[in-house]
C-alpha cells in the first residue's frame, strides 16, 4: 500500500473535519436517546436524527485525506451547522 504524507495544513484540516463529524454523530446519538427516553417520543424527530447520524457516519468513513474539496465542505458547512446547534443550546 502506497503511503501519502500530507502537508501539515492538510493533515490538520483532515483531522479537524473528522472531529467535527464525530461531534455531530455524538450529538445526534444524544438527541435520539433523549427523545426515546420521553414518555411520548416523537418518532419523526428520532428518524430525522438517525438519518443525519447515519449520513455523517458514512461521510466520516468515506472522507479521504487527499480530498481537499470534501474536507473543506465539512469545515465550512458541517462546522457551521454544529456551531448553530451549540449556539441554540442544542449541542
PyMOL Python script that loads the backbone (N, CA, C, O; Angstrom):
from pymol import cmd

cmd.read_pdbstr("""\
ATOM      1  N   UNK A   1       0.841  -1.182   0.000  1.00  0.00           N
ATOM      2  CA  UNK A   1       0.000   0.000   0.000  1.00  0.00           C
ATOM      3  C   UNK A   1       0.886   1.247   0.000  1.00  0.00           C
ATOM      4  O   UNK A   1       1.801   1.377   0.813  1.00  0.00           O
ATOM      5  N   UNK A   2       0.601   2.134  -0.905  1.00  0.00           N
ATOM      6  CA  UNK A   2       1.375   3.358  -1.020  1.00  0.00           C
ATOM      7  C   UNK A   2       0.951   4.340   0.062  1.00  0.00           C
ATOM      8  O   UNK A   2      -0.240   4.550   0.291  1.00  0.00           O
ATOM      9  N   UNK A   3       1.931   4.937   0.722  1.00  0.00           N
ATOM     10  CA  UNK A   3       1.649   5.913   1.773  1.00  0.00           C
ATOM     11  C   UNK A   3       1.803   7.312   1.205  1.00  0.00           C
ATOM     12  O   UNK A   3       2.719   7.598   0.434  1.00  0.00           O
ATOM     13  N   UNK A   4       0.895   8.162   1.601  1.00  0.00           N
ATOM     14  CA  UNK A   4       0.965   9.567   1.200  1.00  0.00           C
ATOM     15  C   UNK A   4       1.171  10.399   2.451  1.00  0.00           C
ATOM     16  O   UNK A   4       0.464  10.230   3.444  1.00  0.00           O
ATOM     17  N   UNK A   5       2.121  11.277   2.398  1.00  0.00           N
ATOM     18  CA  UNK A   5       2.359  12.186   3.515  1.00  0.00           C
ATOM     19  C   UNK A   5       1.746  13.523   3.139  1.00  0.00           C
ATOM     20  O   UNK A   5       2.096  14.135   2.131  1.00  0.00           O
ATOM     21  N   UNK A   6       0.820  13.954   3.982  1.00  0.00           N
ATOM     22  CA  UNK A   6       0.136  15.215   3.733  1.00  0.00           C
ATOM     23  C   UNK A   6       0.915  16.373   4.327  1.00  0.00           C
ATOM     24  O   UNK A   6       1.546  16.225   5.373  1.00  0.00           O
ATOM     25  N   UNK A   7       0.878  17.523   3.671  1.00  0.00           N
ATOM     26  CA  UNK A   7       1.432  18.724   4.296  1.00  0.00           C
ATOM     27  C   UNK A   7       0.695  18.975   5.609  1.00  0.00           C
ATOM     28  O   UNK A   7      -0.467  18.594   5.751  1.00  0.00           O
ATOM     29  N   UNK A   8       1.352  19.600   6.549  1.00  0.00           N
ATOM     30  CA  UNK A   8       0.797  19.811   7.891  1.00  0.00           C
ATOM     31  C   UNK A   8      -0.578  20.467   7.858  1.00  0.00           C
ATOM     32  O   UNK A   8      -1.472  20.054   8.596  1.00  0.00           O
ATOM     33  N   UNK A   9      -0.760  21.462   7.033  1.00  0.00           N
ATOM     34  CA  UNK A   9      -2.050  22.161   6.964  1.00  0.00           C
ATOM     35  C   UNK A   9      -3.174  21.260   6.494  1.00  0.00           C
ATOM     36  O   UNK A   9      -4.288  21.323   7.013  1.00  0.00           O
ATOM     37  N   UNK A  10      -2.883  20.420   5.510  1.00  0.00           N
ATOM     38  CA  UNK A  10      -3.896  19.497   5.001  1.00  0.00           C
ATOM     39  C   UNK A  10      -4.208  18.414   6.022  1.00  0.00           C
ATOM     40  O   UNK A  10      -5.362  18.013   6.175  1.00  0.00           O
ATOM     41  N   UNK A  11      -3.187  17.944   6.718  1.00  0.00           N
ATOM     42  CA  UNK A  11      -3.400  16.931   7.750  1.00  0.00           C
ATOM     43  C   UNK A  11      -4.251  17.495   8.875  1.00  0.00           C
ATOM     44  O   UNK A  11      -5.151  16.819   9.374  1.00  0.00           O
ATOM     45  N   UNK A  12      -3.975  18.722   9.276  1.00  0.00           N
ATOM     46  CA  UNK A  12      -4.754  19.363  10.342  1.00  0.00           C
ATOM     47  C   UNK A  12      -6.194  19.569   9.902  1.00  0.00           C
ATOM     48  O   UNK A  12      -7.114  19.373  10.696  1.00  0.00           O
ATOM     49  N   UNK A  13      -6.405  19.959   8.660  1.00  0.00           N
ATOM     50  CA  UNK A  13      -7.767  20.153   8.150  1.00  0.00           C
ATOM     51  C   UNK A  13      -8.529  18.839   8.129  1.00  0.00           C
ATOM     52  O   UNK A  13      -9.709  18.795   8.478  1.00  0.00           O
ATOM     53  N   UNK A  14      -7.864  17.773   7.724  1.00  0.00           N
ATOM     54  CA  UNK A  14      -8.483  16.451   7.696  1.00  0.00           C
ATOM     55  C   UNK A  14      -8.879  16.025   9.112  1.00  0.00           C
ATOM     56  O   UNK A  14     -10.000  15.565   9.330  1.00  0.00           O
ATOM     57  N   UNK A  15      -7.972  16.175  10.064  1.00  0.00           N
ATOM     58  CA  UNK A  15      -8.262  15.802  11.454  1.00  0.00           C
ATOM     59  C   UNK A  15      -9.402  16.649  12.019  1.00  0.00           C
ATOM     60  O   UNK A  15     -10.250  16.142  12.752  1.00  0.00           O
ATOM     61  N   UNK A  16      -9.421  17.920  11.682  1.00  0.00           N
ATOM     62  CA  UNK A  16     -10.500  18.795  12.154  1.00  0.00           C
ATOM     63  C   UNK A  16     -11.838  18.352  11.569  1.00  0.00           C
ATOM     64  O   UNK A  16     -12.853  18.349  12.266  1.00  0.00           O
ATOM     65  N   UNK A  17     -11.839  17.982  10.304  1.00  0.00           N
ATOM     66  CA  UNK A  17     -13.076  17.517   9.661  1.00  0.00           C
ATOM     67  C   UNK A  17     -13.577  16.233  10.324  1.00  0.00           C
ATOM     68  O   UNK A  17     -14.774  16.084  10.568  1.00  0.00           O
ATOM     69  N   UNK A  18     -12.662  15.311  10.612  1.00  0.00           N
ATOM     70  CA  UNK A  18     -13.054  14.081  11.305  1.00  0.00           C
ATOM     71  C   UNK A  18     -13.655  14.393  12.667  1.00  0.00           C
ATOM     72  O   UNK A  18     -14.647  13.785  13.068  1.00  0.00           O
ATOM     73  N   UNK A  19     -13.055  15.340  13.376  1.00  0.00           N
ATOM     74  CA  UNK A  19     -13.535  15.717  14.701  1.00  0.00           C
ATOM     75  C   UNK A  19     -14.927  16.346  14.633  1.00  0.00           C
ATOM     76  O   UNK A  19     -15.789  16.038  15.456  1.00  0.00           O
ATOM     77  N   UNK A  20     -15.142  17.211  13.670  1.00  0.00           N
ATOM     78  CA  UNK A  20     -16.451  17.847  13.507  1.00  0.00           C
ATOM     79  C   UNK A  20     -17.516  16.793  13.247  1.00  0.00           C
ATOM     80  O   UNK A  20     -18.589  16.824  13.850  1.00  0.00           O
ATOM     81  N   UNK A  21     -17.220  15.865  12.355  1.00  0.00           N
ATOM     82  CA  UNK A  21     -18.188  14.810  12.055  1.00  0.00           C
ATOM     83  C   UNK A  21     -18.430  13.924  13.266  1.00  0.00           C
ATOM     84  O   UNK A  21     -19.563  13.509  13.508  1.00  0.00           O
ATOM     85  N   UNK A  22     -17.389  13.629  14.031  1.00  0.00           N
ATOM     86  CA  UNK A  22     -17.558  12.817  15.247  1.00  0.00           C
ATOM     87  C   UNK A  22     -18.450  13.540  16.259  1.00  0.00           C
ATOM     88  O   UNK A  22     -19.290  12.916  16.908  1.00  0.00           O
ATOM     89  N   UNK A  23     -18.265  14.850  16.391  1.00  0.00           N
ATOM     90  CA  UNK A  23     -19.100  15.620  17.311  1.00  0.00           C
ATOM     91  C   UNK A  23     -20.559  15.604  16.866  1.00  0.00           C
ATOM     92  O   UNK A  23     -21.462  15.475  17.692  1.00  0.00           O
ATOM     93  N   UNK A  24     -20.785  15.734  15.570  1.00  0.00           N
ATOM     94  CA  UNK A  24     -22.150  15.708  15.054  1.00  0.00           C
ATOM     95  C   UNK A  24     -22.793  14.334  15.252  1.00  0.00           C
ATOM     96  O   UNK A  24     -23.973  14.242  15.589  1.00  0.00           O
ATOM     97  N   UNK A  25     -22.024  13.275  15.045  1.00  0.00           N
ATOM     98  CA  UNK A  25     -22.532  11.917  15.256  1.00  0.00           C
ATOM     99  C   UNK A  25     -22.920  11.741  16.722  1.00  0.00           C
ATOM    100  O   UNK A  25     -23.989  11.210  17.022  1.00  0.00           O
ATOM    101  N   UNK A  26     -22.065  12.178  17.627  1.00  0.00           N
ATOM    102  CA  UNK A  26     -22.350  12.085  19.054  1.00  0.00           C
ATOM    103  C   UNK A  26     -23.550  12.909  19.460  1.00  0.00           C
ATOM    104  O   UNK A  26     -24.373  12.465  20.261  1.00  0.00           O
ATOM    105  N   UNK A  27     -23.654  14.101  18.917  1.00  0.00           N
ATOM    106  CA  UNK A  27     -24.798  14.956  19.206  1.00  0.00           C
ATOM    107  C   UNK A  27     -26.089  14.288  18.744  1.00  0.00           C
ATOM    108  O   UNK A  27     -27.088  14.296  19.463  1.00  0.00           O
ATOM    109  N   UNK A  28     -26.066  13.717  17.558  1.00  0.00           N
ATOM    110  CA  UNK A  28     -27.255  13.043  17.034  1.00  0.00           C
ATOM    111  C   UNK A  28     -27.630  11.859  17.916  1.00  0.00           C
ATOM    112  O   UNK A  28     -28.807  11.643  18.207  1.00  0.00           O
ATOM    113  N   UNK A  29     -26.628  11.092  18.340  1.00  0.00           N
ATOM    114  CA  UNK A  29     -26.902   9.947  19.213  1.00  0.00           C
ATOM    115  C   UNK A  29     -27.538  10.405  20.522  1.00  0.00           C
ATOM    116  O   UNK A  29     -28.462   9.762  21.021  1.00  0.00           O
ATOM    117  N   UNK A  30     -27.051  11.507  21.077  1.00  0.00           N
ATOM    118  CA  UNK A  30     -27.637  12.053  22.305  1.00  0.00           C
ATOM    119  C   UNK A  30     -29.070  12.503  22.090  1.00  0.00           C
ATOM    120  O   UNK A  30     -29.942  12.251  22.921  1.00  0.00           O
ATOM    121  N   UNK A  31     -29.309  13.172  20.966  1.00  0.00           N
ATOM    122  CA  UNK A  31     -30.673  13.637  20.671  1.00  0.00           C
ATOM    123  C   UNK A  31     -31.630  12.463  20.523  1.00  0.00           C
ATOM    124  O   UNK A  31     -32.768  12.525  20.989  1.00  0.00           O
ATOM    125  N   UNK A  32     -31.181  11.404  19.883  1.00  0.00           N
ATOM    126  CA  UNK A  32     -32.003  10.199  19.716  1.00  0.00           C
ATOM    127  C   UNK A  32     -32.320   9.608  21.081  1.00  0.00           C
ATOM    128  O   UNK A  32     -33.473   9.282  21.367  1.00  0.00           O
ATOM    129  N   UNK A  33     -31.311   9.470  21.918  1.00  0.00           N
ATOM    130  CA  UNK A  33     -31.500   8.892  23.260  1.00  0.00           C
ATOM    131  C   UNK A  33     -32.453   9.738  24.097  1.00  0.00           C
ATOM    132  O   UNK A  33     -33.331   9.206  24.776  1.00  0.00           O
ATOM    133  N   UNK A  34     -32.278  11.046  24.048  1.00  0.00           N
ATOM    134  CA  UNK A  34     -33.154  11.943  24.806  1.00  0.00           C
ATOM    135  C   UNK A  34     -34.603  11.813  24.347  1.00  0.00           C
ATOM    136  O   UNK A  34     -35.522  11.758  25.163  1.00  0.00           O
ATOM    137  N   UNK A  35     -34.791  11.764  23.050  1.00  0.00           N
ATOM    138  CA  UNK A  35     -36.155  11.670  22.513  1.00  0.00           C
ATOM    139  C   UNK A  35     -36.776  10.321  22.860  1.00  0.00           C
ATOM    140  O   UNK A  35     -37.951  10.256  23.221  1.00  0.00           O
ATOM    141  N   UNK A  36     -36.002   9.249  22.755  1.00  0.00           N
ATOM    142  CA  UNK A  36     -36.517   7.914  23.065  1.00  0.00           C
ATOM    143  C   UNK A  36     -36.881   7.778  24.541  1.00  0.00           C
ATOM    144  O   UNK A  36     -37.752   6.985  24.897  1.00  0.00           O
ATOM    145  N   UNK A  37     -36.215   8.552  25.400  1.00  0.00           N
ATOM    146  CA  UNK A  37     -36.471   8.482  26.839  1.00  0.00           C
ATOM    147  C   UNK A  37     -37.753   9.206  27.250  1.00  0.00           C
ATOM    148  O   UNK A  37     -38.229   9.029  28.371  1.00  0.00           O
ATOM    149  N   UNK A  38     -38.301   9.999  26.377  1.00  0.00           N
ATOM    150  CA  UNK A  38     -39.529  10.728  26.693  1.00  0.00           C
ATOM    151  C   UNK A  38     -40.704   9.762  26.800  1.00  0.00           C
ATOM    152  O   UNK A  38     -40.713   8.696  26.186  1.00  0.00           O
ATOM    153  N   UNK A  39     -41.680  10.156  27.583  1.00  0.00           N
ATOM    154  CA  UNK A  39     -42.882   9.339  27.734  1.00  0.00           C
ATOM    155  C   UNK A  39     -43.600   9.112  26.417  1.00  0.00           C
ATOM    156  O   UNK A  39     -44.167   8.045  26.179  1.00  0.00           O
ATOM    157  N   UNK A  40     -43.570  10.116  25.573  1.00  0.00           N
ATOM    158  CA  UNK A  40     -44.218  10.019  24.266  1.00  0.00           C
ATOM    159  C   UNK A  40     -43.233  10.534  23.204  1.00  0.00           C
ATOM    160  O   UNK A  40     -43.346  11.674  22.753  1.00  0.00           O
ATOM    161  N   UNK A  41     -42.274   9.694  22.811  1.00  0.00           N
ATOM    162  CA  UNK A  41     -41.240  10.151  21.874  1.00  0.00           C
ATOM    163  C   UNK A  41     -41.803  10.492  20.494  1.00  0.00           C
ATOM    164  O   UNK A  41     -42.751   9.877  20.009  1.00  0.00           O
ATOM    165  N   UNK A  42     -41.189  11.480  19.900  1.00  0.00           N
ATOM    166  CA  UNK A  42     -41.551  11.913  18.549  1.00  0.00           C
ATOM    167  C   UNK A  42     -40.766  11.038  17.564  1.00  0.00           C
ATOM    168  O   UNK A  42     -39.566  11.238  17.374  1.00  0.00           O
ATOM    169  N   UNK A  43     -41.437  10.080  16.947  1.00  0.00           N
ATOM    170  CA  UNK A  43     -40.776   9.125  16.047  1.00  0.00           C
ATOM    171  C   UNK A  43     -40.208   9.807  14.801  1.00  0.00           C
ATOM    172  O   UNK A  43     -39.189   9.372  14.265  1.00  0.00           O
ATOM    173  N   UNK A  44     -40.851  10.853  14.350  1.00  0.00           N
ATOM    174  CA  UNK A  44     -40.342  11.584  13.179  1.00  0.00           C
ATOM    175  C   UNK A  44     -39.022  12.265  13.530  1.00  0.00           C
ATOM    176  O   UNK A  44     -38.077  12.246  12.742  1.00  0.00           O
ATOM    177  N   UNK A  45     -38.966  12.865  14.712  1.00  0.00           N
ATOM    178  CA  UNK A  45     -37.734  13.523  15.164  1.00  0.00           C
ATOM    179  C   UNK A  45     -36.608  12.498  15.341  1.00  0.00           C
ATOM    180  O   UNK A  45     -35.461  12.763  14.979  1.00  0.00           O
ATOM    181  N   UNK A  46     -36.934  11.349  15.889  1.00  0.00           N
ATOM    182  CA  UNK A  46     -35.936  10.291  16.058  1.00  0.00           C
ATOM    183  C   UNK A  46     -35.397   9.857  14.701  1.00  0.00           C
ATOM    184  O   UNK A  46     -34.187   9.713  14.528  1.00  0.00           O
ATOM    185  N   UNK A  47     -36.277   9.651  13.755  1.00  0.00           N
ATOM    186  CA  UNK A  47     -35.846   9.219  12.427  1.00  0.00           C
ATOM    187  C   UNK A  47     -35.013  10.302  11.738  1.00  0.00           C
ATOM    188  O   UNK A  47     -34.048   9.988  11.042  1.00  0.00           O
ATOM    189  N   UNK A  48     -35.376  11.564  11.926  1.00  0.00           N
ATOM    190  CA  UNK A  48     -34.621  12.675  11.343  1.00  0.00           C
ATOM    191  C   UNK A  48     -33.177  12.659  11.863  1.00  0.00           C
ATOM    192  O   UNK A  48     -32.230  12.821  11.093  1.00  0.00           O
ATOM    193  N   UNK A  49     -33.021  12.462  13.174  1.00  0.00           N
ATOM    194  CA  UNK A  49     -31.686  12.433  13.759  1.00  0.00           C
ATOM    195  C   UNK A  49     -30.924  11.170  13.372  1.00  0.00           C
ATOM    196  O   UNK A  49     -29.704  11.204  13.214  1.00  0.00           O
ATOM    197  N   UNK A  50     -31.636  10.063  13.221  1.00  0.00           N
ATOM    198  CA  UNK A  50     -30.965   8.835  12.768  1.00  0.00           C
ATOM    199  C   UNK A  50     -30.418   8.996  11.351  1.00  0.00           C
ATOM    200  O   UNK A  50     -29.303   8.568  11.054  1.00  0.00           O
ATOM    201  N   UNK A  51     -31.196   9.605  10.499  1.00  0.00           N
ATOM    202  CA  UNK A  51     -30.743   9.830   9.122  1.00  0.00           C
ATOM    203  C   UNK A  51     -29.531  10.750   9.089  1.00  0.00           C
ATOM    204  O   UNK A  51     -28.577  10.512   8.348  1.00  0.00           O
ATOM    205  N   UNK A  52     -29.578  11.799   9.897  1.00  0.00           N
ATOM    206  CA  UNK A  52     -28.430  12.705   9.970  1.00  0.00           C
ATOM    207  C   UNK A  52     -27.207  11.970  10.498  1.00  0.00           C
ATOM    208  O   UNK A  52     -26.122  12.064   9.924  1.00  0.00           O
ATOM    209  N   UNK A  53     -27.389  11.233  11.603  1.00  0.00           N
ATOM    210  CA  UNK A  53     -26.280  10.484  12.204  1.00  0.00           C
ATOM    211  C   UNK A  53     -25.659   9.530  11.187  1.00  0.00           C
ATOM    212  O   UNK A  53     -24.438   9.473  11.040  1.00  0.00           O
ATOM    213  N   UNK A  54     -26.506   8.788  10.493  1.00  0.00           N
ATOM    214  CA  UNK A  54     -26.013   7.816   9.515  1.00  0.00           C
ATOM    215  C   UNK A  54     -25.293   8.500   8.351  1.00  0.00           C
ATOM    216  O   UNK A  54     -24.291   7.986   7.854  1.00  0.00           O
ATOM    217  N   UNK A  55     -25.794   9.640   7.924  1.00  0.00           N
ATOM    218  CA  UNK A  55     -25.145  10.381   6.833  1.00  0.00           C
ATOM    219  C   UNK A  55     -23.790  10.907   7.274  1.00  0.00           C
ATOM    220  O   UNK A  55     -22.819  10.822   6.523  1.00  0.00           O
ATOM    221  N   UNK A  56     -23.712  11.450   8.487  1.00  0.00           N
ATOM    222  CA  UNK A  56     -22.429  11.942   8.993  1.00  0.00           C
ATOM    223  C   UNK A  56     -21.440  10.796   9.177  1.00  0.00           C
ATOM    224  O   UNK A  56     -20.255  10.939   8.875  1.00  0.00           O
ATOM    225  N   UNK A  57     -21.929   9.657   9.672  1.00  0.00           N
ATOM    226  CA  UNK A  57     -21.050   8.499   9.873  1.00  0.00           C
ATOM    227  C   UNK A  57     -20.502   8.003   8.529  1.00  0.00           C
ATOM    228  O   UNK A  57     -19.318   7.686   8.415  1.00  0.00           O
ATOM    229  N   UNK A  58     -21.357   7.939   7.531  1.00  0.00           N
ATOM    230  CA  UNK A  58     -20.911   7.500   6.201  1.00  0.00           C
ATOM    231  C   UNK A  58     -19.914   8.498   5.621  1.00  0.00           C
ATOM    232  O   UNK A  58     -18.921   8.113   5.003  1.00  0.00           O
ATOM    233  N   UNK A  59     -20.184   9.757   5.824  1.00  0.00           N
ATOM    234  CA  UNK A  59     -19.283  10.790   5.314  1.00  0.00           C
ATOM    235  C   UNK A  59     -17.922  10.694   5.997  1.00  0.00           C
ATOM    236  O   UNK A  59     -16.879  10.837   5.358  1.00  0.00           O
ATOM    237  N   UNK A  60     -17.952  10.449   7.312  1.00  0.00           N
ATOM    238  CA  UNK A  60     -16.698  10.331   8.079  1.00  0.00           C
ATOM    239  C   UNK A  60     -15.895   9.114   7.615  1.00  0.00           C
ATOM    240  O   UNK A  60     -14.683   9.196   7.412  1.00  0.00           O
ATOM    241  N   UNK A  61     -16.586   7.987   7.452  1.00  0.00           N
ATOM    242  CA  UNK A  61     -15.907   6.763   6.998  1.00  0.00           C
ATOM    243  C   UNK A  61     -15.287   6.939   5.613  1.00  0.00           C
ATOM    244  O   UNK A  61     -14.211   6.410   5.334  1.00  0.00           O
ATOM    245  N   UNK A  62     -15.966   7.675   4.762  1.00  0.00           N
ATOM    246  CA  UNK A  62     -15.507   7.827   3.390  1.00  0.00           C
ATOM    247  C   UNK A  62     -14.605   9.017   3.136  1.00  0.00           C
ATOM    248  O   UNK A  62     -14.147   9.220   2.012  1.00  0.00           O
ATOM    249  N   UNK A  63     -14.345   9.803   4.162  1.00  0.00           N
ATOM    250  CA  UNK A  63     -13.539  11.012   3.965  1.00  0.00           C
ATOM    251  C   UNK A  63     -12.096  10.640   3.636  1.00  0.00           C
ATOM    252  O   UNK A  63     -11.427   9.944   4.399  1.00  0.00           O
ATOM    253  N   UNK A  64     -11.645  11.108   2.510  1.00  0.00           N
ATOM    254  CA  UNK A  64     -10.292  10.825   2.029  1.00  0.00           C
ATOM    255  C   UNK A  64      -9.395  12.002   2.412  1.00  0.00           C
ATOM    256  O   UNK A  64      -9.720  13.151   2.113  1.00  0.00           O
ATOM    257  N   UNK A  65      -8.276  11.723   3.066  1.00  0.00           N
ATOM    258  CA  UNK A  65      -7.401  12.825   3.474  1.00  0.00           C
ATOM    259  C   UNK A  65      -6.839  13.633   2.308  1.00  0.00           C
ATOM    260  O   UNK A  65      -6.349  14.747   2.497  1.00  0.00           O
ATOM    261  N   UNK A  66      -6.911  13.071   1.108  1.00  0.00           N
ATOM    262  CA  UNK A  66      -6.419  13.795  -0.078  1.00  0.00           C
ATOM    263  C   UNK A  66      -7.532  14.531  -0.813  1.00  0.00           C
ATOM    264  O   UNK A  66      -7.276  15.202  -1.813  1.00  0.00           O
ATOM    265  N   UNK A  67      -8.779  14.407  -0.319  1.00  0.00           N
ATOM    266  CA  UNK A  67      -9.927  15.026  -0.986  1.00  0.00           C
ATOM    267  C   UNK A  67     -10.204  16.396  -0.369  1.00  0.00           C
ATOM    268  O   UNK A  67     -11.136  16.571   0.415  1.00  0.00           O
ATOM    269  N   UNK A  68      -9.390  17.331  -0.737  1.00  0.00           N
ATOM    270  CA  UNK A  68      -9.472  18.676  -0.168  1.00  0.00           C
ATOM    271  C   UNK A  68     -10.860  19.308  -0.289  1.00  0.00           C
ATOM    272  O   UNK A  68     -11.324  19.899   0.687  1.00  0.00           O
ATOM    273  N   UNK A  69     -11.549  19.218  -1.435  1.00  0.00           N
ATOM    274  CA  UNK A  69     -12.882  19.837  -1.509  1.00  0.00           C
ATOM    275  C   UNK A  69     -13.865  19.250  -0.495  1.00  0.00           C
ATOM    276  O   UNK A  69     -14.637  19.991   0.115  1.00  0.00           O
ATOM    277  N   UNK A  70     -13.846  17.949  -0.311  1.00  0.00           N
ATOM    278  CA  UNK A  70     -14.758  17.316   0.649  1.00  0.00           C
ATOM    279  C   UNK A  70     -14.418  17.737   2.074  1.00  0.00           C
ATOM    280  O   UNK A  70     -15.312  17.959   2.891  1.00  0.00           O
ATOM    281  N   UNK A  71     -13.139  17.845   2.367  1.00  0.00           N
ATOM    282  CA  UNK A  71     -12.702  18.269   3.699  1.00  0.00           C
ATOM    283  C   UNK A  71     -13.150  19.692   3.961  1.00  0.00           C
ATOM    284  O   UNK A  71     -13.670  19.998   5.034  1.00  0.00           O
ATOM    285  N   UNK A  72     -12.951  20.556   2.995  1.00  0.00           N
ATOM    286  CA  UNK A  72     -13.339  21.958   3.183  1.00  0.00           C
ATOM    287  C   UNK A  72     -14.854  22.123   3.268  1.00  0.00           C
ATOM    288  O   UNK A  72     -15.345  23.037   3.931  1.00  0.00           O
ATOM    289  N   UNK A  73     -15.583  21.252   2.609  1.00  0.00           N
ATOM    290  CA  UNK A  73     -17.040  21.281   2.730  1.00  0.00           C
ATOM    291  C   UNK A  73     -17.460  20.971   4.168  1.00  0.00           C
ATOM    292  O   UNK A  73     -18.344  21.628   4.716  1.00  0.00           O
ATOM    293  N   UNK A  74     -16.826  19.976   4.770  1.00  0.00           N
ATOM    294  CA  UNK A  74     -17.104  19.651   6.177  1.00  0.00           C
ATOM    295  C   UNK A  74     -16.739  20.838   7.058  1.00  0.00           C
ATOM    296  O   UNK A  74     -17.510  21.233   7.933  1.00  0.00           O
ATOM    297  N   UNK A  75     -15.561  21.402   6.820  1.00  0.00           N
ATOM    298  CA  UNK A  75     -15.085  22.509   7.645  1.00  0.00           C
ATOM    299  C   UNK A  75     -15.976  23.742   7.528  1.00  0.00           C
ATOM    300  O   UNK A  75     -16.074  24.530   8.469  1.00  0.00           O
ATOM    301  N   UNK A  76     -16.610  23.910   6.403  1.00  0.00           N
ATOM    302  CA  UNK A  76     -17.479  25.075   6.224  1.00  0.00           C
ATOM    303  C   UNK A  76     -18.924  24.756   6.601  1.00  0.00           C
ATOM    304  O   UNK A  76     -19.479  25.380   7.505  1.00  0.00           O
ATOM    305  N   UNK A  77     -19.528  23.808   5.929  1.00  0.00           N
ATOM    306  CA  UNK A  77     -20.961  23.554   6.100  1.00  0.00           C
ATOM    307  C   UNK A  77     -21.287  22.820   7.389  1.00  0.00           C
ATOM    308  O   UNK A  77     -22.137  23.261   8.162  1.00  0.00           O
ATOM    309  N   UNK A  78     -20.614  21.703   7.621  1.00  0.00           N
ATOM    310  CA  UNK A  78     -20.930  20.917   8.812  1.00  0.00           C
ATOM    311  C   UNK A  78     -20.508  21.643  10.084  1.00  0.00           C
ATOM    312  O   UNK A  78     -21.199  21.574  11.100  1.00  0.00           O
ATOM    313  N   UNK A  79     -19.391  22.326  10.028  1.00  0.00           N
ATOM    314  CA  UNK A  79     -18.948  23.099  11.189  1.00  0.00           C
ATOM    315  C   UNK A  79     -19.944  24.212  11.491  1.00  0.00           C
ATOM    316  O   UNK A  79     -20.227  24.488  12.657  1.00  0.00           O
ATOM    317  N   UNK A  80     -20.473  24.849  10.461  1.00  0.00           N
ATOM    318  CA  UNK A  80     -21.464  25.911  10.660  1.00  0.00           C
ATOM    319  C   UNK A  80     -22.738  25.342  11.292  1.00  0.00           C
ATOM    320  O   UNK A  80     -23.327  25.969  12.172  1.00  0.00           O
ATOM    321  N   UNK A  81     -23.158  24.171  10.851  1.00  0.00           N
ATOM    322  CA  UNK A  81     -24.341  23.536  11.426  1.00  0.00           C
ATOM    323  C   UNK A  81     -24.091  23.188  12.891  1.00  0.00           C
ATOM    324  O   UNK A  81     -24.954  23.416  13.738  1.00  0.00           O
ATOM    325  N   UNK A  82     -22.918  22.638  13.192  1.00  0.00           N
ATOM    326  CA  UNK A  82     -22.561  22.313  14.567  1.00  0.00           C
ATOM    327  C   UNK A  82     -22.560  23.574  15.430  1.00  0.00           C
ATOM    328  O   UNK A  82     -23.106  23.566  16.533  1.00  0.00           O
ATOM    329  N   UNK A  83     -21.959  24.645  14.944  1.00  0.00           N
ATOM    330  CA  UNK A  83     -21.941  25.924  15.683  1.00  0.00           C
ATOM    331  C   UNK A  83     -23.354  26.417  15.944  1.00  0.00           C
ATOM    332  O   UNK A  83     -23.657  26.891  17.039  1.00  0.00           O
ATOM    333  N   UNK A  84     -24.227  26.305  14.932  1.00  0.00           N
ATOM    334  CA  UNK A  84     -25.598  26.798  15.120  1.00  0.00           C
ATOM    335  C   UNK A  84     -26.328  25.997  16.172  1.00  0.00           C
ATOM    336  O   UNK A  84     -27.114  26.558  16.935  1.00  0.00           O
ATOM    337  N   UNK A  85     -26.087  24.691  16.232  1.00  0.00           N
ATOM    338  CA  UNK A  85     -26.709  23.860  17.268  1.00  0.00           C
ATOM    339  C   UNK A  85     -26.191  24.233  18.648  1.00  0.00           C
ATOM    340  O   UNK A  85     -26.960  24.317  19.605  1.00  0.00           O
ATOM    341  N   UNK A  86     -24.890  24.454  18.749  1.00  0.00           N
ATOM    342  CA  UNK A  86     -24.290  24.831  20.030  1.00  0.00           C
ATOM    343  C   UNK A  86     -24.817  26.177  20.481  1.00  0.00           C
ATOM    344  O   UNK A  86     -25.174  26.350  21.647  1.00  0.00           O
ATOM    345  N   UNK A  87     -24.866  27.128  19.570  1.00  0.00           N
ATOM    346  CA  UNK A  87     -25.356  28.477  19.911  1.00  0.00           C
ATOM    347  C   UNK A  87     -26.827  28.454  20.316  1.00  0.00           C
ATOM    348  O   UNK A  87     -27.265  29.275  21.122  1.00  0.00           O
ATOM    349  N   UNK A  88     -27.589  27.512  19.756  1.00  0.00           N
ATOM    350  CA  UNK A  88     -29.011  27.407  20.096  1.00  0.00           C
ATOM    351  C   UNK A  88     -29.210  26.582  21.379  1.00  0.00           C
ATOM    352  O   UNK A  88     -30.340  26.348  21.809  1.00  0.00           O
ATOM    353  N   UNK A  89     -28.093  26.147  21.980  1.00  0.00           N
ATOM    354  CA  UNK A  89     -28.180  25.364  23.206  1.00  0.00           C
ATOM    355  C   UNK A  89     -28.583  23.917  22.969  1.00  0.00           C
ATOM    356  O   UNK A  89     -29.062  23.244  23.882  1.00  0.00           O
ATOM    357  N   UNK A  90     -28.393  23.445  21.764  1.00  0.00           N
ATOM    358  CA  UNK A  90     -28.777  22.078  21.421  1.00  0.00           C
ATOM    359  C   UNK A  90     -27.580  21.157  21.274  1.00  0.00           C
ATOM    360  O   UNK A  90     -27.727  19.992  20.904  1.00  0.00           O
ATOM    361  N   UNK A  91     -26.418  21.666  21.557  1.00  0.00           N
ATOM    362  CA  UNK A  91     -25.223  20.856  21.365  1.00  0.00           C
ATOM    363  C   UNK A  91     -24.425  20.704  22.626  1.00  0.00           C
ATOM    364  O   UNK A  91     -23.386  20.045  22.623  1.00  0.00           O
TER     365      UNK A  91
END
""", "prot")
cmd.dss("prot")
cmd.show_as("cartoon", "prot")
cmd.util.cbc("prot")
cmd.orient("prot")
